[in-house]
Amino acid sequence: MNTIKIAFIDLDVSIRAQVLSDKAPSTSEAFMKLLEYPIPSMARHAMYTGKEISIQLPVEACQETALHNPNKENLTCFPQPGDILYTFMPAYAWGGVPTPIYDFGLFYGRDARTFFPAGWLPGNLFARVVEKDLEELEEIGKIIHVKGQQRLLLELE
């Protein structure tokens, strides 16, 4: 089983997620390749989707991979607590941003939905936080919501 470790550096806590290779094979494989080297990023609270921690992946790490314009797999607009969605937006698609957006969405609570000002945008559900880390994830989400962005490291375990 493939496991992603999400280490919140500023909070000194890590959570783990199981990759759903059987449900989203090409997205899962692309993430396994991407995380051969740890990826630093920032965790921010999402604005439109509800209880989501949004993690933007570096353009230079993703643009020449299968994460650029990925296959649609295991799509959902209604993620559950612990679900991890991958969403790609090409350059200029989101508010005129001139670079593509590679979003790793970590959902920590109920009643989330992937509805944006431009409409519904389903994401590839490719991983899920392990059951024993769900309470910790919810606490992390609350902290980020109140205190703001936090540094993190994505890596394989």
Secondary structure in CASP SS format (residue, H / E / C, confidence):
PFRMAT SS
TARGET T0000
AUTHOR 0000-0000-0000
METHOD secondary structure of the structure
MODEL  1
M C 1.00
N C 1.00
T E 1.00
I E 1.00
K E 1.00
I E 1.00
A E 1.00
F E 1.00
I C 1.00
D C 1.00
L C 1.00
D C 1.00
V E 1.00
S E 1.00
I E 1.00
R E 1.00
A E 1.00
Q E 1.00
V E 1.00
L C 1.00
S C 1.00
D C 1.00
K C 1.00
A C 1.00
P H 1.00
S H 1.00
T H 1.00
S H 1.00
E H 1.00
A H 1.00
F H 1.00
M H 1.00
K H 1.00
L H 1.00
L C 1.00
E C 1.00
Y C 1.00
P C 1.00
I E 1.00
P E 1.00
S E 1.00
M E 1.00
A E 1.00
R E 1.00
H E 1.00
A C 1.00
M C 1.00
Y C 1.00
T C 1.00
G C 1.00
K C 1.00
E E 1.00
I E 1.00
S E 1.00
I E 1.00
Q E 1.00
L C 1.00
P C 1.00
V H 1.00
E H 1.00
A H 1.00
C H 1.00
Q C 1.00
E C 1.00
T C 1.00
A C 1.00
L C 1.00
H C 1.00
N C 1.00
P C 1.00
N C 1.00
K C 1.00
E C 1.00
N C 1.00
L E 1.00
T E 1.00
C C 1.00
F C 1.00
P C 1.00
Q C 1.00
P C 1.00
G C 1.00
D E 1.00
I E 1.00
L E 1.00
Y E 1.00
T E 1.00
F E 1.00
M E 1.00
P C 1.00
A C 1.00
Y C 1.00
A C 1.00
W C 1.00
G C 1.00
G C 1.00
V C 1.00
P C 1.00
T C 1.00
P C 1.00
I E 1.00
Y E 1.00
D E 1.00
F E 1.00
G E 1.00
L E 1.00
F E 1.00
Y C 1.00
G C 1.00
R C 1.00
D C 1.00
A C 1.00
R C 1.00
T C 1.00
F E 1.00
F E 1.00
P C 1.00
A C 1.00
G E 1.00
W E 1.00
L C 1.00
P C 1.00
G E 1.00
N E 1.00
L E 1.00
F E 1.00
A E 1.00
R E 1.00
V E 1.00
V C 1.00
E H 1.00
K H 1.00
D H 1.00
L H 1.00
E H 1.00
E H 1.00
L H 1.00
E H 1.00
E H 1.00
I H 1.00
G H 1.00
K H 1.00
I H 1.00
I H 1.00
H H 1.00
V H 1.00
K H 1.00
G C 1.00
Q C 1.00
Q E 1.00
R E 1.00
L E 1.00
L E 1.00
L E 1.00
E E 1.00
L E 1.00
E C 1.00
END
